[in-house]
Amino acid sequence: MSSLLMDAARRAIRYLESLDERPVAPRAAGIAALERLDEPLPAGPTDSEETLALLDECVSPATMAMAGPRFFGFVIGGSLPVALAANWLAGAWDQNAALAAAGPGVARLVKIAPRGPVEVLGLPPTTGGGFVTGATSAKLTALPPRA
């Protein structure tokens, strides 16, 4: 397991370090490489290292360089190294933050994390906060109820 995770980290780091040189949009060859993924469901187990390599070889060249310095298309989010590292750690924890009994540590993080933005924005200390899956969900969550 550790060699697989280290391989994934190396591949992710290599991708991020290549963003300055990568084209913002994928080239035709990168899109064409996606065809390799269109295969029947394997009859049995597939080697984890081979699967990871296939994903990297086929999908990395077909990505938009959204985390790079020349992408000005959408506001997707930021991939700061510390945010990515924390995301990896959270993925390894595999917790359910919605129920404190199922994940007390992450439930506590969800409770205290909104304090920073509340303080920075000068909002009342009684202001609540929460986490959603993306910008669209955030907009819908923030809509006031109709009276």
Backbone hydrogen bonds in HBPLUS format (Angstrom, degrees):
<---DONOR---> <-ACCEPTOR-->    atom                        ^
c    i                          cat <-CA-CA->   ^        H-A-AA   ^      H-
h    n   atom  resd res      DA  || num        DHA   H-A  angle D-A-AA Bond
n    s   type  num  typ     dist DA aas  dist angle  dist       angle   num
A0005-LEU N   A0001-MET O   3.03 MM   4  6.33 164.6  2.05 159.0 162.5     1
A0006-MET N   A0002-SER O   2.93 MM   4  6.06 155.7  1.99 145.1 152.2     2
A0007-ASP N   A0003-SER O   2.91 MM   4  6.02 151.0  2.00 140.1 148.1     3
A0008-ALA N   A0004-LEU O   2.94 MM   4  6.26 155.9  2.00 148.0 154.4     4
A0009-ALA N   A0005-LEU O   2.93 MM   4  6.19 156.8  1.99 145.9 152.2     5
A0010-ARG N   A0006-MET O   2.86 MM   4  6.13 161.2  1.90 150.6 155.5     6
A0011-ARG N   A0007-ASP O   2.92 MM   4  6.14 161.0  1.95 150.9 156.2     7
A0012-ALA N   A0008-ALA O   2.90 MM   4  6.10 159.2  1.94 150.0 155.8     8
A0013-ILE N   A0009-ALA O   2.86 MM   4  6.04 164.4  1.88 154.7 159.0     9
A0014-ARG N   A0010-ARG O   2.88 MM   4  6.02 163.2  1.90 149.5 154.5    10
A0015-TYR N   A0011-ARG O   2.96 MM   4  6.15 156.8  2.01 145.1 151.5    11
A0016-LEU N   A0012-ALA O   2.93 MM   4  6.21 169.0  1.95 154.4 156.7    12
A0017-GLU N   A0013-ILE O   2.84 MM   4  6.00 160.5  1.88 154.7 160.4    13
A0018-SER N   A0014-ARG O   3.11 MM   4  6.19 122.3  2.46 136.1 149.3    14
A0018-SER N   A0015-TYR O   3.06 MM   3  5.22 143.9  2.20 101.4 112.3    15
A0019-LEU N   A0016-LEU O   3.30 MM   3  5.45 166.5  2.32 107.3 111.3    16
A0021-GLU N   A0018-SER O   3.02 MM   3  5.55 135.7  2.22 113.7 124.9    17
A0022-ARG N   A0018-SER O   2.93 MM   4  5.99 138.0  2.11 152.5 165.0    18
A0065-ALA N   A0024-VAL O   2.86 MM  41  4.76 161.6  1.89 136.3 142.7    19
A0030-GLY N   A0027-ARG O   3.00 MM   3  5.31 124.7  2.32 104.1 118.0    20
A0031-ILE N   A0027-ARG O   3.19 MM   4  6.63 154.7  2.26 152.2 159.3    21
A0032-ALA N   A0028-ALA O   2.86 MM   4  6.09 160.5  1.90 151.9 158.0    22
A0033-ALA N   A0029-ALA O   2.99 MM   4  6.14 143.2  2.13 140.3 149.0    23
A0034-LEU N   A0031-ILE O   3.10 MM   3  5.54 151.3  2.19 109.2 117.5    24
A0035-GLU N   A0032-ALA O   3.10 MM   3  5.87 163.7  2.13 120.5 124.9    25
A0036-ARG N   A0033-ALA O   3.12 MM   3  5.85 155.5  2.19 117.6 123.0    26
A0037-LEU N   A0034-LEU O   2.96 MM   3  5.60 155.6  2.02 116.9 123.9    27
A0038-ASP N   A0035-GLU O   3.03 MM   3  5.39 149.5  2.13 109.9 118.7    28
A0039-GLU N   A0037-LEU O   2.92 MM   2  5.74 122.8  2.25 112.6  96.0    29
A0051-THR N   A0047-ASP O   2.99 MM   4  6.25 154.2  2.06 151.0 158.7    30
A0052-LEU N   A0048-SER O   2.94 MM   4  6.19 163.6  1.97 154.7 158.4    31
A0053-ALA N   A0049-GLU O   2.96 MM   4  6.12 162.0  1.99 146.6 151.8    32
A0054-LEU N   A0050-GLU O   2.88 MM   4  6.05 157.6  1.93 146.0 152.3    33
A0055-LEU N   A0051-THR O   2.97 MM   4  6.23 163.6  1.99 152.5 156.4    34
A0056-ASP N   A0052-LEU O   2.98 MM   4  6.22 166.8  1.99 153.8 157.2    35
A0057-GLU N   A0053-ALA O   2.81 MM   4  5.95 169.9  1.82 156.5 159.7    36
A0058-CYS N   A0054-LEU O   2.91 MM   4  5.92 154.8  1.97 150.1 156.4    37
A0059-VAL N   A0055-LEU O   2.77 MM   4  5.49 158.9  1.82 146.7 154.1    38
A0060-SER N   A0056-ASP O   3.18 MM   4  5.19 140.4  2.34 119.2 130.8    39
A0062-ALA N   A0059-VAL O   2.85 MM   3  5.07 141.9  1.99 109.5 121.9    40
A0063-THR N   A0060-SER O   3.28 MM   3  5.45 164.2  2.30 114.6 114.3    41
A0066-MET N   A0064-MET O   2.80 MM   2  5.44 140.0  1.96 101.5  90.8    42
A0068-GLY N   A0065-ALA O   3.04 MM   3  5.31 158.0  2.09 110.3 116.8    43
A0083-ALA N   A0080-LEU O   2.94 MM   3  5.19 118.8  2.32 106.0 121.9    44
A0084-LEU N   A0080-LEU O   2.93 MM   4  6.21 162.1  1.96 164.5 170.4    45
A0085-ALA N   A0081-PRO O   2.90 MM   4  6.06 162.5  1.93 149.7 154.8    46
A0086-ALA N   A0082-VAL O   2.95 MM   4  6.06 157.0  2.00 141.6 148.0    47
A0087-ASN N   A0083-ALA O   2.92 MM   4  6.10 148.9  2.02 141.7 150.6    48
A0088-TRP N   A0084-LEU O   2.94 MM   4  6.28 152.4  2.02 149.2 156.2    49
A0089-LEU N   A0085-ALA O   3.03 MM   4  6.33 159.9  2.07 148.1 153.3    50
A0090-ALA N   A0086-ALA O   2.84 MM   4  6.07 161.7  1.87 150.2 155.4    51
A0091-GLY N   A0087-ASN O   2.88 MM   4  6.05 152.1  1.95 145.2 153.0    52
A0092-ALA N   A0088-TRP O   2.95 MM   4  6.25 148.4  2.05 145.4 154.0    53
A0093-TRP N   A0089-LEU O   2.93 MM   4  6.27 148.6  2.03 147.9 157.0    54
A0094-ASP N   A0090-ALA O   3.11 MM   4  6.37 149.8  2.20 145.3 152.2    55
A0102-ALA N   A0099-LEU O   2.85 MM   3  5.37 139.4  2.01 114.3 126.1    56
A0103-GLY N   A0099-LEU O   3.12 MM   4  6.41 132.1  2.37 147.9 161.2    57
A0107-ALA N   A0103-GLY O   2.90 MM   4  5.93 156.6  1.95 160.1 168.0    58
A0108-ARG N   A0104-PRO O   3.06 MM   4  6.10 148.5  2.16 137.3 144.6    59
A0109-LEU N   A0105-GLY O   3.13 MM   4  6.48 150.6  2.22 140.7 148.9    60
A0110-VAL N   A0106-VAL O   2.96 MM   4  6.22 159.5  2.00 150.9 155.2    61
A0111-LYS N   A0107-ALA O   3.14 MM   4  6.37 142.2  2.29 137.0 146.9    62
A0111-LYS N   A0108-ARG O   3.10 MM   3  5.02 121.6  2.45  92.1 107.1    63
A0112-ILE N   A0108-ARG O   2.96 MM   4  6.28 155.4  2.03 153.9 159.7    64
A0113-ALA N   A0109-LEU O   2.83 MM   4  5.63 156.1  1.89 156.2 160.5    65
A0115-ARG N   A0112-ILE O   3.12 MM   3  5.74 158.0  2.17 119.5 126.2    66
A0118-VAL N   A0114-PRO O   3.15 MM   4  6.26 163.5  2.18 156.2 161.4    67
A0119-GLU N   A0115-ARG O   2.90 MM   4  6.06 159.8  1.94 152.4 157.3    68
A0120-VAL N   A0116-GLY O   2.88 MM   4  6.12 169.8  1.89 161.2 164.2    69
A0121-LEU N   A0117-PRO O   2.87 MM   4  5.87 159.5  1.91 148.8 153.8    70
A0123-LEU N   A0118-VAL O   2.96 MM   5  5.16 155.6  2.02 158.3 159.0    71
A0122-GLY N   A0119-GLU O   3.09 MM   3  5.08 153.9  2.16 101.5 109.6    72
A0127-THR N   A0124-PRO O   2.90 MM   3  5.58 165.0  1.92 126.8 129.3    73
A0138-ALA N   A0134-GLY O   2.95 MM   4  6.18 149.3  2.04 146.7 156.5    74
A0139-LYS N   A0135-ALA O   2.95 MM   4  6.26 154.9  2.02 150.9 156.5    75
A0140-LEU N   A0136-THR O   3.09 MM   4  6.38 165.4  2.11 152.5 155.8    76
A0141-THR N   A0137-SER O   2.84 MM   4  5.95 154.8  1.91 147.5 155.1    77
A0142-ALA N   A0138-ALA O   2.93 MM   4  6.03 145.0  2.06 144.1 152.8    78
A0143-LEU N   A0140-LEU O   3.36 MM   3  5.35 153.6  2.43  97.4 104.9    79
